[in-house]
Amino acid sequence: MEILGIDVGGTGIKGAPVDIEKGVLLAPRYRLRTPRSGKPLAMAKRAAEIARYFAWQGPIGFGFPAVVQHGVTKTAANVHPAWIDTDAAALFAEATGCPVVVLNDADAAGLAEMAFGAGRERAGVVLVVTLGTGIGSALFSDGRLLPNTELGHLVIDGYEAELRASDAARKREKLSWKKWGRRLGKYLGALEGLFWPDLIIIGGGISSKFDQFGPFLNLRAEVVPAQLLNEAGIIGAALAARPLTVEVA
């Protein structure tokens, strides 16, 4: 079964058709730069370009960097404030002419990792943490998602976590892998104290460098890198749209 997955970000919007039974892309992902304004209508039009590129006419899943409740974006930490309280599902549906589902981007990545990646067949509490411009999180209990956790905004030592422990913070402050790894470990340790996960999955592009910082995390839980890397958001977004295939059948 094929569904188009689109991962919307602050700097890029990328998508590809996904085989949701196997969790693989059926074509190379197509990426466009996010419009400079970052406003809803401009971003919706850009996303529609991706659907047209694939000549897509079926359901589409969108991962979006915000709290998403019933298709409405409720926050705008790394996008234009105009997204707050925007009916993103209706906007993307109108722009693409397709039925859509919209969910938090980290939740989308987490769904993919739980279905096809490092969390596959894992029971108990699994925490997926995506590291990039900010910090995203997805929390699962026996495979069931608790949506919109937004744990990257947890305040530790007076600082919002993503300002200190994101990959962007590592680059901005020119931190060594050791220093950043220990800082990240402190953040993840705080999450351990709240949720006691059995497994922590580190996602985002930085997961490919896990061997550089992983030894410095010093956590109780098992910690592993994500397996799907930058494809996770696209695959998970497509998975989230599976119920739409019943509606359009």
Secondary structure as the mmCIF struct_conf table of DSSP 4:
data_model
#
loop_
_struct_conf.conf_type_id
_struct_conf.id
_struct_conf.beg_label_comp_id
_struct_conf.beg_label_asym_id
_struct_conf.beg_label_seq_id
_struct_conf.end_label_comp_id
_struct_conf.end_label_asym_id
_struct_conf.end_label_seq_id
STRN STRN1 GLU A 2 VAL A 8
BEND BEND1 GLY A 10 THR A 11
STRN STRN2 GLY A 12 ASP A 19
TURN_TY1_P TURN_TY1_P1 ILE A 20 GLY A 23
STRN STRN3 VAL A 24 LEU A 25
BEND BEND2 LEU A 26 ALA A 27
STRN STRN4 TYR A 30 ARG A 33
HELX_LH_PP_P HELX_LH_PP_P1 THR A 34 PRO A 35
TURN_TY1_P TURN_TY1_P2 ARG A 36 SER A 37
HELX_RH_AL_P HELX_RH_AL_P1 PRO A 40 TYR A 53
TURN_TY1_P TURN_TY1_P3 PHE A 54 ALA A 55
BEND BEND3 GLY A 58 GLY A 58
STRN STRN5 ILE A 60 PHE A 64
BEND BEND4 PRO A 65 ALA A 66
STRN STRN6 VAL A 68 GLN A 69
TURN_TY1_P TURN_TY1_P4 HIS A 70 GLY A 71
STRN STRN7 VAL A 72 THR A 73
BEND BEND5 ALA A 77 VAL A 79
HELX_RH_3T_P HELX_RH_3T_P1 PRO A 81 TRP A 83
TURN_TY1_P TURN_TY1_P5 ILE A 84 ASP A 85
STRN STRN8 THR A 86 ASP A 87
HELX_RH_AL_P HELX_RH_AL_P2 ALA A 88 THR A 96
TURN_TY1_P TURN_TY1_P6 GLY A 97 GLY A 97
BEND BEND6 CYS A 98 CYS A 98
STRN STRN9 VAL A 100 ASN A 104
HELX_RH_AL_P HELX_RH_AL_P3 ASP A 105 PHE A 116
BEND BEND7 GLY A 117 GLY A 117
TURN_TY1_P TURN_TY1_P7 ALA A 118 GLU A 121
BEND BEND8 GLY A 124 GLY A 124
STRN STRN10 VAL A 125 LEU A 131
BEND BEND9 GLY A 132 GLY A 134
STRN STRN11 ILE A 135 SER A 141
TURN_TY1_P TURN_TY1_P8 ASP A 142 GLY A 143
STRN STRN12 ARG A 144 LEU A 146
HELX_RH_3T_P HELX_RH_3T_P2 LEU A 151 HIS A 153
STRN STRN13 VAL A 155 ILE A 156
TURN_TY1_P TURN_TY1_P9 ASP A 157 GLY A 158
STRN STRN14 TYR A 159 GLU A 160
HELX_RH_AL_P HELX_RH_AL_P4 ALA A 161 ALA A 165
BEND BEND10 SER A 166 SER A 166
HELX_RH_AL_P HELX_RH_AL_P5 ASP A 167 ARG A 172
TURN_TY1_P TURN_TY1_P10 GLU A 173 LYS A 174
HELX_RH_AL_P HELX_RH_AL_P6 TRP A 177 PHE A 195
BEND BEND11 ASP A 198 ASP A 198
STRN STRN15 LEU A 199 GLY A 203
BEND BEND12 GLY A 204 GLY A 204
HELX_RH_3T_P HELX_RH_3T_P3 GLY A 205 LYS A 209
HELX_RH_AL_P HELX_RH_AL_P7 PHE A 210 PHE A 213
HELX_RH_3T_P HELX_RH_3T_P4 GLY A 214 PHE A 216
BEND BEND13 ARG A 220 ALA A 221
STRN STRN16 GLU A 222 PRO A 225
BEND BEND14 GLN A 227 LEU A 228
HELX_RH_3T_P HELX_RH_3T_P5 LEU A 229 GLU A 231
HELX_RH_AL_P HELX_RH_AL_P8 ALA A 232 ALA A 240
TURN_TY1_P TURN_TY1_P11 ALA A 241 ALA A 241
HELX_RH_AL_P HELX_RH_AL_P9 ARG A 242 VAL A 248
#
